[in-house]
Amino acid sequence: MDFHIPPETEVLRRRLRDFIDHDVLPLEADRAHFDAHENIAPEPLARMRERAKAIGIWAPQAPVERGGMGLSMVSRAVLYEEANRSIFGPVCINAAAPDDGNISVLARVGTPEQQERWMQPIIDGTVRSAFAMTEPHPGGGSDPSMIGTTATRRGDRYIVHGRKWYITGAAEARHFILVARTSDDPRAGLTAFLFYADQPGWRILRRIGIMGPEEHGGHCELEFDGLEIPAENVLIGEGRGLKLTQTRLGPARLTHCMRWLGLARRCVEIARAYAGEREGFGIRLIERESIQMMLGGLAMDIETGRLLTMKAAWEIDRGGFARKEVSMAKIHVANLLHRAADTAIQINGARGYSKDTVLEWIYRYARQARLVDGADEVHRMVLNRELSGSGDGFFAWPTDE
C-alpha cells in the first residue's frame, strides 16, 4: 500500500493552503463579510473566486478541457480537506455542494450538448445549481423508490407534478437536476431531468429555516404543477433515474467527508492555539493531561477518517463503487465533526460558545452531517447488507490479479 500523493497534488495543496491562510481566513474574522444566512457575502465571494481562477485552484472536479483541474478522487480528497479549513473555502474554489456533485455527474453522464448548456455555466461560476430528489412523507428520502413526483410524457415533453423539500441551494439555483417517476417499474421507474429556474410550472413554497448556517440558496420546499420539460433534457435516458442517483450520491457523500475533515482540523487548530496561551491555576491548558487526551483523541479520529476517506477515493478511482467504504467514511467523519466542534468549544469555554470564533458556526453546521445524504442508521444498514451478502469477503484485502 502506497500512501504517497502525487507531487503535483502536493504543489496544489500548498498553493491552496496559502490561499486559505492569506486570502480566505481573514474574511471570517470580520462579520461584514458574511451574508444574512451566515455564509460568505456576494462581493468578497466574487473576489475570492477570481483569485482562485487566477492562481489555478478552480473547480478541482471539472474536466480540464472545460476549465477545471480534472483531479482524481484521491487528489480531490487532499484539496477539499485543505479548502474546508475555512468555512468559506469550498465555495471559493467551486467545490461546494450541490454544484460540486452536479458538475461531477454531468461530466460523467451528460451528452456533449447537455454539458455545454447545463454544466459549463456551473463550472464557470456564472450560475448555481440544485439537485431535486428528496420529498415530504410519503415520498422518497433515503429510499428513492418511494419518490412520488411524476413526469408524464406527452409527445416530446414531460409534464411534472409533485413536491420536493430540503433542496439545497434552490433559492439561488438557475440550473436544476430533477428526479421524478415515469412508471411504476421498481427498477426503471425513475427518470432524471434538467430544467431552468425561469421555466413556468413550478415554484418555491418556502425557504425552510434550519438550525445551522445555510449554503447559498438555503434549503427549500418546491411545488411542481405542470412544469414542462423537453425530452432532450432527460439525463442518461428514461427509466435510468435510479442509476443517476447512485452515480451522483456515492461520490457526493465522499466529498462531504473530505470537506468535513478540513472543518474538524480547523476545530483542533483553534483549540490548540487557545490551550497554548490560556493559563489557569498556574499552568497553561495545553500542559494539562486532560486537554492533551482530548486533542490526542481528536487527532487519532481525524487520521482514521482520512484513511477511510482515502480508501474509498482510491476504490472509486480504480473503477469500483466503494459502497461500504463510502458508508463507513460517512458515518465516522460525520460523527467526528460533531465531536471535534464540541471538544474545541469545551476547551475554549465561553469563547468557543460565542461568535468570537467559528466554532459555534461549525457546531451548528455539524449536526446536519449525520443526516444529509443518508442518516447514520441507513449507512449502517448498508454495511450490514454488504456483510450479509459477502460474509468474510467483506474484510478481504484487494489483490492485483
FENWO-V143667 format. One record per run of one state. SS is the DSSP state (a for helix, b for strand, c for the rest). FROM is the first residue (numbers start at 1). LEN is the number of residues. If there is no record, write none. Layout:
ss;from;len
SS;FROM;LEN
SS;FROM;LEN
//
This chain:
ss;from;len
c;1;6
a;7;22
c;29;2
a;31;3
b;34;1
c;35;5
b;40;1
c;41;1
a;42;13
c;55;9
a;64;3
c;67;6
a;73;11
c;84;5
a;89;4
c;93;6
a;99;11
c;110;2
a;112;13
c;125;3
b;128;5
c;133;11
a;144;3
c;147;3
b;150;5
c;155;2
b;157;12
c;169;4
b;173;9
c;182;8
b;190;7
c;197;5
b;202;6
c;208;11
b;219;12
a;231;3
b;234;2
c;236;5
a;241;37
c;278;1
b;279;2
c;281;2
b;283;2
a;285;3
c;288;1
a;289;29
c;318;5
a;323;26
c;349;1
a;350;4
c;354;5
a;359;12
c;371;5
a;376;20
c;396;6
//
